[in-house]
Amino acid sequence: FFCVVLASQSPTNTMGNKCVPEEDMYVDAMPHEEEKFEFVPEENIIEDIKSIYDIGKELGCGASCTVFMAKMKETGEKYAIKEMLRDDEFNPKSFRQEVDFLVTLKDHPNILQYYACYMTPTHFYISTKLCTGG
C-alpha cells in the first residue's frame, strides 16, 4: 500500500514516534469526501484506542501504518494493532480493502487471523492475532 503524508501534518503515530525519516519527501494529498465505513461496528467507533487496549511496543512501521503490540484491557489477551491515519488520501481505501481481505480469507490457514477493526476521529485500527516466535 502507498502512503501520502500531508505536508501540514507531522508523520507520527499515536505513541508520538516518527514513522518516516525527516528527509523523505512529502506530497500534499487531495482532500477526500468523508466515507462511510459500514463494516465497522458502531461500538468500535471510539474516541481513543487506549480505552480498549493497553498499547505496547512498536512492532513495525511502514509508509502507511505503524503496528503495535497491544493487550485488551477487558480480557488481557495480546494482539497486533495496525494504526493508519484517517487524514490520508490512500488509507481509507486501504483500510476497507484490508478488512475485506482479512474477513473474506479468515479461514485460510496461511492468512493472519483478524479480530476487529476500529475508528477514532484521527485513525483507523485493525486488530489481528499477535504472531510471535519469528
C-alpha positions, 0 to 999 in steps of 0.5 A: 500500500502507498502512503501520502503524508500531508505536508501540514501534518507531522508523520507520527503515530499515536505513541508520538514516534516518527514513522518516516525519516525527516528527509523523505519527501512529502506530497500534499494529498487531495482532500477526500469526501468523508466515507462511510465505513459500514463494516465497522461496528458502531461500538468500535467507533471510539474516541481513543484506542487506549480505552480498549487496549493497553498499547505496547511496543512498536512492532513495525512501521511502514509508509502507511501504518505503524503496528503495535503490540497491544493487550485488551484491557477487558480480557488481557489477551495480546494482539497486533494493532495496525494504526493508519491515519484517517487524514490520508488520501490512500488509507481509507481505501486501504483500510476497507480493502484490508478488512475485506481481505482479512474477513473474506480469507479468515479461514485460510490457514496461511492468512493472519487471523483478524479480530476487529477493526476500529475508528477514532476521529484521527485513525483507523485500527485493525486488530489481528492475532499477535504472531510471535516466535519469528 
